[in-house]
Amino acid sequence: MSYSNILVDVFNVYHKYKAVTNSDDMFDACRKVVDAVNSYKQRLDENGDIFLLFDPIPKSDLGESKVFRLTYRSQIYKDYKANRKYETEDLKAISFLRSYFKFRGEHIKTVISNMYEADDYVESLIAKLPKRIALISTDYDWARYISDDVDLINDGFDNPFNVQAFIEKFGFKPSIASLTIYKAVFGDASDNIQKLSTLKKVFYYGDIEKSCIEMLNSLNDEKLEDILHQILSYNVSDYMTSDEVTPIEKFSFILNSAEYKTKSPIPTEVFRTNIQLIRCICKDAWKYVHYCNENSAINKALDASIGIGIVKKKIVFGGIRI
């Protein structure tokens, strides 16, 4: 299967290959990323494009290893990704990859800013790109964009994570709304996003996770904003007097009727905060799309710097070729 465009989560792919190489040399993983991107070209339609999406790298993080921070989301929730640390070598490697792909021509595009994470760009990009599209990442945040025209490639092109595979794993149909709400309820340990069912000293009148899945199963093509309005404006007393309760009303009741101690987190507020952390915040990713005409001299130098395209000379010594 070929694709008109391929979007790549560069940080994610780099860390995948770093784990495989198990090497202290950052360029080992960089070479793997370069090989991977070159292999993606074989899956492109003629004149198709590869978009390399980068997370921001604060300049201060290039000096020493420190906790990962992103200004916008850390202002909303100070502990956002506070559990993550990136080694200096990793940040240098990503910075190198930014430079490496800069002069590769119009069909290799980089998407970079100091404000947004890689998955923030996806929604805006795919809205204007011709279909079919492949998304390269093992981050399930990217799964919210899966559709009949968009595949998530998290285990090779021969085994795309498509709509049916998603339903089998999660139990509901993928969409921007369903994945955003799912993560807001179930949390995400890798991003340090709180899980509603484990909030301390909070009591729910029902199984909030089970009711969430039932609600997501009932959704069609509703917009996220409309669903959130129904949930957060729900009048709990209506649940008691209603003859027939819909899945969204049941979930809304369980969330809004939760009891909590004075100093405990308020479930509805945690839910709101989680939504803000999870949802895409970049409205126009095209402002951050960059490419430069191919520059063979610069590219040759960059290749040589990580040992690509270098042929070792064979030396004959005593009749033995080494």
Secondary structure, DSSP 8 states (H G I E B T S, - for coil): --EEEEEEEHHHHHHHHHHHH--S-HHHHHHHHHHHHHHHGGGEEEEEEEEEE-----GGGGTS-EE---HHHHHH-TTTTTT-EE-HHHHHHHHHHHHHTTTS-TTEEEE--SS--GGGTHHHHHHHS-S-EEEE-S-GGGGGG-BTTEEEESS-TTS-B-HHHHHHHHSS---HHHHHHHHHHH-BGGGTB--GGG-TTEE-SS-HHHHHHHHHHH--S--HHHHHHHHHT--HHHHHH-SS--HHHHHHHHHHT-EE-TTS--HHHHHHHHHHHHS---S-GGGGEE-----HHHHHHHHHHTTSS------EETTEE-
